[in-house]
Amino acid sequence: MTTEQAPISRDDIESKFREIKDEVDNVTNSAKNRAVPAAIGGGLIVLIIMFLLGRRVGSKRSAVVEIRRI
């Protein structure tokens, strides 16, 4: 019940690695295409939140200067 298989050659290993590399490249490219707009949107949201919080804190801490003319 033993069947003899041909020995694995260098070309067999290289072709298998190329197949795996192509699949990995496809997955990473599709992930990058989705991640870039999400990162830009997240960055904009963070900037808007920081701007609004800075305005709020600035209005609470701002000094009122009163000028009187004698």
PyMOL Python script that loads the backbone (N, CA, C, O; Angstrom):
from pymol import cmd

cmd.read_pdbstr("""\
ATOM      1  N   MET A   1       0.808  -1.186   0.000  1.00  0.00           N
ATOM      2  CA  MET A   1       0.000   0.000   0.000  1.00  0.00           C
ATOM      3  C   MET A   1       0.860   1.263   0.000  1.00  0.00           C
ATOM      4  O   MET A   1       0.348   2.365   0.191  1.00  0.00           O
ATOM      5  N   THR A   2       2.086   1.112  -0.200  1.00  0.00           N
ATOM      6  CA  THR A   2       2.928   2.300  -0.279  1.00  0.00           C
ATOM      7  C   THR A   2       2.965   2.774  -1.721  1.00  0.00           C
ATOM      8  O   THR A   2       3.147   1.988  -2.651  1.00  0.00           O
ATOM      9  N   THR A   3       2.794   4.035  -1.877  1.00  0.00           N
ATOM     10  CA  THR A   3       2.892   4.618  -3.215  1.00  0.00           C
ATOM     11  C   THR A   3       4.086   5.541  -3.232  1.00  0.00           C
ATOM     12  O   THR A   3       4.315   6.321  -2.307  1.00  0.00           O
ATOM     13  N   GLU A   4       4.824   5.435  -4.283  1.00  0.00           N
ATOM     14  CA  GLU A   4       5.996   6.283  -4.383  1.00  0.00           C
ATOM     15  C   GLU A   4       5.602   7.613  -5.004  1.00  0.00           C
ATOM     16  O   GLU A   4       4.892   7.667  -6.008  1.00  0.00           O
ATOM     17  N   GLN A   5       6.080   8.685  -4.381  1.00  0.00           N
ATOM     18  CA  GLN A   5       5.832  10.023  -4.895  1.00  0.00           C
ATOM     19  C   GLN A   5       7.136  10.576  -5.442  1.00  0.00           C
ATOM     20  O   GLN A   5       8.228  10.219  -4.999  1.00  0.00           O
ATOM     21  N   ALA A   6       6.988  11.441  -6.400  1.00  0.00           N
ATOM     22  CA  ALA A   6       8.173  12.071  -6.973  1.00  0.00           C
ATOM     23  C   ALA A   6       8.786  13.002  -5.921  1.00  0.00           C
ATOM     24  O   ALA A   6       8.053  13.617  -5.146  1.00  0.00           O
ATOM     25  N   PRO A   7      10.078  13.111  -5.885  1.00  0.00           N
ATOM     26  CA  PRO A   7      10.695  14.007  -4.906  1.00  0.00           C
ATOM     27  C   PRO A   7      10.304  15.467  -5.189  1.00  0.00           C
ATOM     28  O   PRO A   7      10.064  15.869  -6.327  1.00  0.00           O
ATOM     29  N   ILE A   8      10.256  16.212  -4.128  1.00  0.00           N
ATOM     30  CA  ILE A   8       9.892  17.628  -4.241  1.00  0.00           C
ATOM     31  C   ILE A   8      11.097  18.395  -4.764  1.00  0.00           C
ATOM     32  O   ILE A   8      12.196  18.321  -4.215  1.00  0.00           O
ATOM     33  N   SER A   9      10.861  19.121  -5.825  1.00  0.00           N
ATOM     34  CA  SER A   9      11.972  19.865  -6.430  1.00  0.00           C
ATOM     35  C   SER A   9      11.924  21.332  -5.990  1.00  0.00           C
ATOM     36  O   SER A   9      10.953  21.798  -5.396  1.00  0.00           O
ATOM     37  N   ARG A  10      12.982  22.015  -6.298  1.00  0.00           N
ATOM     38  CA  ARG A  10      13.069  23.439  -5.964  1.00  0.00           C
ATOM     39  C   ARG A  10      11.990  24.235  -6.705  1.00  0.00           C
ATOM     40  O   ARG A  10      11.423  25.177  -6.150  1.00  0.00           O
ATOM     41  N   ASP A  11      11.708  23.861  -7.943  1.00  0.00           N
ATOM     42  CA  ASP A  11      10.679  24.552  -8.726  1.00  0.00           C
ATOM     43  C   ASP A  11       9.298  24.402  -8.095  1.00  0.00           C
ATOM     44  O   ASP A  11       8.500  25.338  -8.123  1.00  0.00           O
ATOM     45  N   ASP A  12       9.010  23.226  -7.523  1.00  0.00           N
ATOM     46  CA  ASP A  12       7.734  23.009  -6.852  1.00  0.00           C
ATOM     47  C   ASP A  12       7.591  23.959  -5.661  1.00  0.00           C
ATOM     48  O   ASP A  12       6.543  24.578  -5.472  1.00  0.00           O
ATOM     49  N   ILE A  13       8.632  24.065  -4.880  1.00  0.00           N
ATOM     50  CA  ILE A  13       8.604  24.940  -3.698  1.00  0.00           C
ATOM     51  C   ILE A  13       8.467  26.399  -4.121  1.00  0.00           C
ATOM     52  O   ILE A  13       7.684  27.144  -3.532  1.00  0.00           O
ATOM     53  N   GLU A  14       9.217  26.809  -5.135  1.00  0.00           N
ATOM     54  CA  GLU A  14       9.147  28.198  -5.601  1.00  0.00           C
ATOM     55  C   GLU A  14       7.753  28.537  -6.136  1.00  0.00           C
ATOM     56  O   GLU A  14       7.235  29.622  -5.873  1.00  0.00           O
ATOM     57  N   SER A  15       7.149  27.617  -6.883  1.00  0.00           N
ATOM     58  CA  SER A  15       5.817  27.896  -7.430  1.00  0.00           C
ATOM     59  C   SER A  15       4.783  28.010  -6.312  1.00  0.00           C
ATOM     60  O   SER A  15       3.879  28.841  -6.386  1.00  0.00           O
ATOM     61  N   LYS A  16       4.911  27.187  -5.288  1.00  0.00           N
ATOM     62  CA  LYS A  16       3.978  27.261  -4.167  1.00  0.00           C
ATOM     63  C   LYS A  16       4.145  28.565  -3.401  1.00  0.00           C
ATOM     64  O   LYS A  16       3.161  29.184  -2.997  1.00  0.00           O
ATOM     65  N   PHE A  17       5.401  28.986  -3.199  1.00  0.00           N
ATOM     66  CA  PHE A  17       5.646  30.255  -2.519  1.00  0.00           C
ATOM     67  C   PHE A  17       5.109  31.435  -3.331  1.00  0.00           C
ATOM     68  O   PHE A  17       4.603  32.399  -2.757  1.00  0.00           O
ATOM     69  N   ARG A  18       5.214  31.369  -4.652  1.00  0.00           N
ATOM     70  CA  ARG A  18       4.668  32.433  -5.499  1.00  0.00           C
ATOM     71  C   ARG A  18       3.156  32.515  -5.366  1.00  0.00           C
ATOM     72  O   ARG A  18       2.596  33.609  -5.309  1.00  0.00           O
ATOM     73  N   GLU A  19       2.491  31.366  -5.316  1.00  0.00           N
ATOM     74  CA  GLU A  19       1.037  31.341  -5.138  1.00  0.00           C
ATOM     75  C   GLU A  19       0.646  31.989  -3.816  1.00  0.00           C
ATOM     76  O   GLU A  19      -0.275  32.803  -3.755  1.00  0.00           O
ATOM     77  N   ILE A  20       1.358  31.615  -2.766  1.00  0.00           N
ATOM     78  CA  ILE A  20       1.059  32.167  -1.437  1.00  0.00           C
ATOM     79  C   ILE A  20       1.324  33.671  -1.427  1.00  0.00           C
ATOM     80  O   ILE A  20       0.534  34.437  -0.875  1.00  0.00           O
ATOM     81  N   LYS A  21       2.424  34.090  -2.030  1.00  0.00           N
ATOM     82  CA  LYS A  21       2.771  35.512  -2.062  1.00  0.00           C
ATOM     83  C   LYS A  21       1.713  36.306  -2.816  1.00  0.00           C
ATOM     84  O   LYS A  21       1.346  37.399  -2.383  1.00  0.00           O
ATOM     85  N   ASP A  22       1.216  35.787  -3.926  1.00  0.00           N
ATOM     86  CA  ASP A  22       0.181  36.479  -4.689  1.00  0.00           C
ATOM     87  C   ASP A  22      -1.089  36.640  -3.859  1.00  0.00           C
ATOM     88  O   ASP A  22      -1.714  37.700  -3.885  1.00  0.00           O
ATOM     89  N   GLU A  23      -1.473  35.606  -3.130  1.00  0.00           N
ATOM     90  CA  GLU A  23      -2.667  35.698  -2.286  1.00  0.00           C
ATOM     91  C   GLU A  23      -2.478  36.721  -1.179  1.00  0.00           C
ATOM     92  O   GLU A  23      -3.382  37.509  -0.898  1.00  0.00           O
ATOM     93  N   VAL A  24      -1.313  36.715  -0.549  1.00  0.00           N
ATOM     94  CA  VAL A  24      -1.034  37.673   0.520  1.00  0.00           C
ATOM     95  C   VAL A  24      -1.034  39.096  -0.031  1.00  0.00           C
ATOM     96  O   VAL A  24      -1.568  40.002   0.609  1.00  0.00           O
ATOM     97  N   ASP A  25      -0.448  39.305  -1.195  1.00  0.00           N
ATOM     98  CA  ASP A  25      -0.441  40.638  -1.811  1.00  0.00           C
ATOM     99  C   ASP A  25      -1.860  41.120  -2.099  1.00  0.00           C
ATOM    100  O   ASP A  25      -2.172  42.290  -1.874  1.00  0.00           O
ATOM    101  N   ASN A  26      -2.716  40.238  -2.590  1.00  0.00           N
ATOM    102  CA  ASN A  26      -4.096  40.617  -2.874  1.00  0.00           C
ATOM    103  C   ASN A  26      -4.827  41.026  -1.593  1.00  0.00           C
ATOM    104  O   ASN A  26      -5.571  42.007  -1.581  1.00  0.00           O
ATOM    105  N   VAL A  27      -4.613  40.276  -0.532  1.00  0.00           N
ATOM    106  CA  VAL A  27      -5.281  40.586   0.737  1.00  0.00           C
ATOM    107  C   VAL A  27      -4.779  41.914   1.297  1.00  0.00           C
ATOM    108  O   VAL A  27      -5.579  42.722   1.768  1.00  0.00           O
ATOM    109  N   THR A  28      -3.475  42.151   1.255  1.00  0.00           N
ATOM    110  CA  THR A  28      -2.941  43.403   1.805  1.00  0.00           C
ATOM    111  C   THR A  28      -3.390  44.605   0.983  1.00  0.00           C
ATOM    112  O   THR A  28      -3.677  45.661   1.547  1.00  0.00           O
ATOM    113  N   ASN A  29      -3.456  44.465  -0.330  1.00  0.00           N
ATOM    114  CA  ASN A  29      -3.920  45.574  -1.160  1.00  0.00           C
ATOM    115  C   ASN A  29      -5.375  45.913  -0.867  1.00  0.00           C
ATOM    116  O   ASN A  29      -5.727  47.089  -0.777  1.00  0.00           O
ATOM    117  N   SER A  30      -6.212  44.916  -0.719  1.00  0.00           N
ATOM    118  CA  SER A  30      -7.621  45.197  -0.421  1.00  0.00           C
ATOM    119  C   SER A  30      -7.764  45.798   0.973  1.00  0.00           C
ATOM    120  O   SER A  30      -8.624  46.652   1.191  1.00  0.00           O
ATOM    121  N   ALA A  31      -6.936  45.364   1.915  1.00  0.00           N
ATOM    122  CA  ALA A  31      -6.991  45.934   3.261  1.00  0.00           C
ATOM    123  C   ALA A  31      -6.511  47.383   3.262  1.00  0.00           C
ATOM    124  O   ALA A  31      -7.072  48.220   3.969  1.00  0.00           O
ATOM    125  N   LYS A  32      -5.483  47.683   2.478  1.00  0.00           N
ATOM    126  CA  LYS A  32      -4.992  49.063   2.387  1.00  0.00           C
ATOM    127  C   LYS A  32      -6.052  49.962   1.771  1.00  0.00           C
ATOM    128  O   LYS A  32      -6.237  51.096   2.213  1.00  0.00           O
ATOM    129  N   ASN A  33      -6.747  49.470   0.759  1.00  0.00           N
ATOM    130  CA  ASN A  33      -7.771  50.278   0.100  1.00  0.00           C
ATOM    131  C   ASN A  33      -8.889  50.646   1.059  1.00  0.00           C
ATOM    132  O   ASN A  33      -9.503  51.702   0.909  1.00  0.00           O
ATOM    133  N   ARG A  34      -9.162  49.810   2.026  1.00  0.00           N
ATOM    134  CA  ARG A  34     -10.202  50.116   3.008  1.00  0.00           C
ATOM    135  C   ARG A  34      -9.658  50.910   4.186  1.00  0.00           C
ATOM    136  O   ARG A  34     -10.388  51.699   4.786  1.00  0.00           O
ATOM    137  N   ALA A  35      -8.395  50.716   4.525  1.00  0.00           N
ATOM    138  CA  ALA A  35      -7.835  51.335   5.726  1.00  0.00           C
ATOM    139  C   ALA A  35      -7.505  52.811   5.521  1.00  0.00           C
ATOM    140  O   ALA A  35      -7.626  53.595   6.462  1.00  0.00           O
ATOM    141  N   VAL A  36      -7.100  53.203   4.340  1.00  0.00           N
ATOM    142  CA  VAL A  36      -6.699  54.601   4.110  1.00  0.00           C
ATOM    143  C   VAL A  36      -7.873  55.565   4.313  1.00  0.00           C
ATOM    144  O   VAL A  36      -7.712  56.536   5.052  1.00  0.00           O
ATOM    145  N   PRO A  37      -9.032  55.355   3.706  1.00  0.00           N
ATOM    146  CA  PRO A  37     -10.148  56.278   3.965  1.00  0.00           C
ATOM    147  C   PRO A  37     -10.602  56.250   5.429  1.00  0.00           C
ATOM    148  O   PRO A  37     -10.998  57.279   5.978  1.00  0.00           O
ATOM    149  N   ALA A  38     -10.545  55.086   6.049  1.00  0.00           N
ATOM    150  CA  ALA A  38     -10.934  55.004   7.456  1.00  0.00           C
ATOM    151  C   ALA A  38      -9.973  55.798   8.333  1.00  0.00           C
ATOM    152  O   ALA A  38     -10.403  56.468   9.272  1.00  0.00           O
ATOM    153  N   ALA A  39      -8.686  55.729   8.040  1.00  0.00           N
ATOM    154  CA  ALA A  39      -7.699  56.479   8.818  1.00  0.00           C
ATOM    155  C   ALA A  39      -7.869  57.979   8.620  1.00  0.00           C
ATOM    156  O   ALA A  39      -7.750  58.743   9.578  1.00  0.00           O
ATOM    157  N   ILE A  40      -8.143  58.410   7.402  1.00  0.00           N
ATOM    158  CA  ILE A  40      -8.359  59.831   7.132  1.00  0.00           C
ATOM    159  C   ILE A  40      -9.608  60.320   7.867  1.00  0.00           C
ATOM    160  O   ILE A  40      -9.594  61.382   8.489  1.00  0.00           O
ATOM    161  N   GLY A  41     -10.671  59.548   7.791  1.00  0.00           N
ATOM    162  CA  GLY A  41     -11.905  59.922   8.487  1.00  0.00           C
ATOM    163  C   GLY A  41     -11.710  59.971   9.993  1.00  0.00           C
ATOM    164  O   GLY A  41     -12.195  60.890  10.654  1.00  0.00           O
ATOM    165  N   GLY A  42     -11.007  58.994  10.536  1.00  0.00           N
ATOM    166  CA  GLY A  42     -10.733  58.992  11.974  1.00  0.00           C
ATOM    167  C   GLY A  42      -9.893  60.180  12.389  1.00  0.00           C
ATOM    168  O   GLY A  42     -10.135  60.778  13.437  1.00  0.00           O
ATOM    169  N   GLY A  43      -8.905  60.528  11.574  1.00  0.00           N
ATOM    170  CA  GLY A  43      -8.075  61.690  11.881  1.00  0.00           C
ATOM    171  C   GLY A  43      -8.875  62.985  11.878  1.00  0.00           C
ATOM    172  O   GLY A  43      -8.678  63.844  12.737  1.00  0.00           O
ATOM    173  N   LEU A  44      -9.772  63.123  10.919  1.00  0.00           N
ATOM    174  CA  LEU A  44     -10.618  64.319  10.869  1.00  0.00           C
ATOM    175  C   LEU A  44     -11.530  64.411  12.085  1.00  0.00           C
ATOM    176  O   LEU A  44     -11.716  65.488  12.651  1.00  0.00           O
ATOM    177  N   ILE A  45     -12.087  63.292  12.476  1.00  0.00           N
ATOM    178  CA  ILE A  45     -12.959  63.286  13.656  1.00  0.00           C
ATOM    179  C   ILE A  45     -12.183  63.692  14.901  1.00  0.00           C
ATOM    180  O   ILE A  45     -12.677  64.471  15.717  1.00  0.00           O
ATOM    181  N   VAL A  46     -10.972  63.170  15.051  1.00  0.00           N
ATOM    182  CA  VAL A  46     -10.138  63.530  16.208  1.00  0.00           C
ATOM    183  C   VAL A  46      -9.810  65.017  16.186  1.00  0.00           C
ATOM    184  O   VAL A  46      -9.864  65.673  17.226  1.00  0.00           O
ATOM    185  N   LEU A  47      -9.468  65.563  15.012  1.00  0.00           N
ATOM    186  CA  LEU A  47      -9.168  66.992  14.917  1.00  0.00           C
ATOM    187  C   LEU A  47     -10.376  67.856  15.286  1.00  0.00           C
ATOM    188  O   LEU A  47     -10.230  68.859  15.984  1.00  0.00           O
ATOM    189  N   ILE A  48     -11.547  67.478  14.829  1.00  0.00           N
ATOM    190  CA  ILE A  48     -12.756  68.246  15.136  1.00  0.00           C
ATOM    191  C   ILE A  48     -13.050  68.202  16.630  1.00  0.00           C
ATOM    192  O   ILE A  48     -13.384  69.224  17.229  1.00  0.00           O
ATOM    193  N   ILE A  49     -12.926  67.022  17.231  1.00  0.00           N
ATOM    194  CA  ILE A  49     -13.177  66.901  18.673  1.00  0.00           C
ATOM    195  C   ILE A  49     -12.180  67.743  19.462  1.00  0.00           C
ATOM    196  O   ILE A  49     -12.567  68.435  20.404  1.00  0.00           O
ATOM    197  N   MET A  50     -10.908  67.695  19.092  1.00  0.00           N
ATOM    198  CA  MET A  50      -9.904  68.484  19.804  1.00  0.00           C
ATOM    199  C   MET A  50     -10.163  69.978  19.633  1.00  0.00           C
ATOM    200  O   MET A  50      -9.990  70.746  20.580  1.00  0.00           O
ATOM    201  N   PHE A  51     -10.572  70.396  18.448  1.00  0.00           N
ATOM    202  CA  PHE A  51     -10.887  71.803  18.215  1.00  0.00           C
ATOM    203  C   PHE A  51     -12.031  72.249  19.106  1.00  0.00           C
ATOM    204  O   PHE A  51     -11.956  73.301  19.740  1.00  0.00           O
ATOM    205  N   LEU A  52     -13.095  71.446  19.157  1.00  0.00           N
ATOM    206  CA  LEU A  52     -14.252  71.818  19.972  1.00  0.00           C
ATOM    207  C   LEU A  52     -13.914  71.831  21.456  1.00  0.00           C
ATOM    208  O   LEU A  52     -14.355  72.719  22.185  1.00  0.00           O
ATOM    209  N   LEU A  53     -13.140  70.860  21.907  1.00  0.00           N
ATOM    210  CA  LEU A  53     -12.742  70.857  23.325  1.00  0.00           C
ATOM    211  C   LEU A  53     -11.845  72.042  23.641  1.00  0.00           C
ATOM    212  O   LEU A  53     -11.959  72.629  24.717  1.00  0.00           O
ATOM    213  N   GLY A  54     -10.964  72.400  22.733  1.00  0.00           N
ATOM    214  CA  GLY A  54     -10.085  73.550  22.948  1.00  0.00           C
ATOM    215  C   GLY A  54     -10.864  74.848  23.013  1.00  0.00           C
ATOM    216  O   GLY A  54     -10.542  75.719  23.822  1.00  0.00           O
ATOM    217  N   ARG A  55     -11.875  74.997  22.183  1.00  0.00           N
ATOM    218  CA  ARG A  55     -12.719  76.197  22.244  1.00  0.00           C
ATOM    219  C   ARG A  55     -13.446  76.279  23.567  1.00  0.00           C
ATOM    220  O   ARG A  55     -13.563  77.352  24.158  1.00  0.00           O
ATOM    221  N   ARG A  56     -13.931  75.148  24.027  1.00  0.00           N
ATOM    222  CA  ARG A  56     -14.698  75.125  25.278  1.00  0.00           C
ATOM    223  C   ARG A  56     -13.810  75.488  26.458  1.00  0.00           C
ATOM    224  O   ARG A  56     -14.192  76.305  27.296  1.00  0.00           O
ATOM    225  N   VAL A  57     -12.628  74.885  26.530  1.00  0.00           N
ATOM    226  CA  VAL A  57     -11.701  75.164  27.622  1.00  0.00           C
ATOM    227  C   VAL A  57     -11.216  76.601  27.536  1.00  0.00           C
ATOM    228  O   VAL A  57     -11.069  77.267  28.562  1.00  0.00           O
ATOM    229  N   GLY A  58     -10.967  77.085  26.335  1.00  0.00           N
ATOM    230  CA  GLY A  58     -10.497  78.454  26.160  1.00  0.00           C
ATOM    231  C   GLY A  58     -11.522  79.483  26.598  1.00  0.00           C
ATOM    232  O   GLY A  58     -11.158  80.526  27.140  1.00  0.00           O
ATOM    233  N   SER A  59     -12.794  79.206  26.372  1.00  0.00           N
ATOM    234  CA  SER A  59     -13.818  80.164  26.788  1.00  0.00           C
ATOM    235  C   SER A  59     -14.013  80.146  28.295  1.00  0.00           C
ATOM    236  O   SER A  59     -14.395  81.169  28.862  1.00  0.00           O
ATOM    237  N   LYS A  60     -13.770  79.048  28.955  1.00  0.00           N
ATOM    238  CA  LYS A  60     -13.900  78.978  30.409  1.00  0.00           C
ATOM    239  C   LYS A  60     -12.742  79.678  31.099  1.00  0.00           C
ATOM    240  O   LYS A  60     -12.936  80.300  32.144  1.00  0.00           O
ATOM    241  N   ARG A  61     -11.553  79.592  30.543  1.00  0.00           N
ATOM    242  CA  ARG A  61     -10.363  80.135  31.186  1.00  0.00           C
ATOM    243  C   ARG A  61     -10.005  81.539  30.713  1.00  0.00           C
ATOM    244  O   ARG A  61      -9.073  82.138  31.248  1.00  0.00           O
ATOM    245  N   SER A  62     -10.702  82.071  29.747  1.00  0.00           N
ATOM    246  CA  SER A  62     -10.296  83.362  29.218  1.00  0.00           C
ATOM    247  C   SER A  62     -10.546  84.456  30.243  1.00  0.00           C
ATOM    248  O   SER A  62     -11.576  84.475  30.917  1.00  0.00           O
ATOM    249  N   ALA A  63      -9.608  85.345  30.347  1.00  0.00           N
ATOM    250  CA  ALA A  63      -9.694  86.440  31.306  1.00  0.00           C
ATOM    251  C   ALA A  63     -10.545  87.561  30.734  1.00  0.00           C
ATOM    252  O   ALA A  63     -10.514  87.840  29.535  1.00  0.00           O
ATOM    253  N   VAL A  64     -11.292  88.186  31.600  1.00  0.00           N
ATOM    254  CA  VAL A  64     -12.085  89.340  31.209  1.00  0.00           C
ATOM    255  C   VAL A  64     -11.291  90.569  31.629  1.00  0.00           C
ATOM    256  O   VAL A  64     -11.013  90.766  32.811  1.00  0.00           O
ATOM    257  N   VAL A  65     -10.939  91.372  30.676  1.00  0.00           N
ATOM    258  CA  VAL A  65     -10.161  92.578  30.950  1.00  0.00           C
ATOM    259  C   VAL A  65     -11.104  93.774  30.832  1.00  0.00           C
ATOM    260  O   VAL A  65     -11.751  93.996  29.809  1.00  0.00           O
ATOM    261  N   GLU A  66     -11.150  94.514  31.903  1.00  0.00           N
ATOM    262  CA  GLU A  66     -12.034  95.677  31.923  1.00  0.00           C
ATOM    263  C   GLU A  66     -11.178  96.929  31.888  1.00  0.00           C
ATOM    264  O   GLU A  66     -10.278  97.095  32.711  1.00  0.00           O
ATOM    265  N   ILE A  67     -11.451  97.799  30.949  1.00  0.00           N
ATOM    266  CA  ILE A  67     -10.690  99.035  30.823  1.00  0.00           C
ATOM    267  C   ILE A  67     -11.580 100.194  31.258  1.00  0.00           C
ATOM    268  O   ILE A  67     -12.677 100.375  30.730  1.00  0.00           O
ATOM    269  N   ARG A  68     -11.102 100.979  32.226  1.00  0.00           N
ATOM    270  CA  ARG A  68     -11.856 102.131  32.692  1.00  0.00           C
ATOM    271  C   ARG A  68     -11.083 103.392  32.382  1.00  0.00           C
ATOM    272  O   ARG A  68      -9.867 103.474  32.553  1.00  0.00           O
ATOM    273  N   ARG A  69     -11.806 104.328  31.940  1.00  0.00           N
ATOM    274  CA  ARG A  69     -11.171 105.620  31.626  1.00  0.00           C
ATOM    275  C   ARG A  69     -11.462 106.597  32.765  1.00  0.00           C
ATOM    276  O   ARG A  69     -12.606 106.782  33.180  1.00  0.00           O
ATOM    277  N   ILE A  70     -10.419 107.195  33.237  1.00  0.00           N
ATOM    278  CA  ILE A  70     -10.580 108.117  34.371  1.00  0.00           C
ATOM    279  C   ILE A  70     -10.592 109.535  33.878  1.00  0.00           C
ATOM    280  O   ILE A  70     -10.718 110.464  34.675  1.00  0.00           O
TER     281      ILE A  70
END
""", "prot")
cmd.dss("prot")
cmd.show_as("cartoon", "prot")
cmd.util.cbc("prot")
cmd.orient("prot")
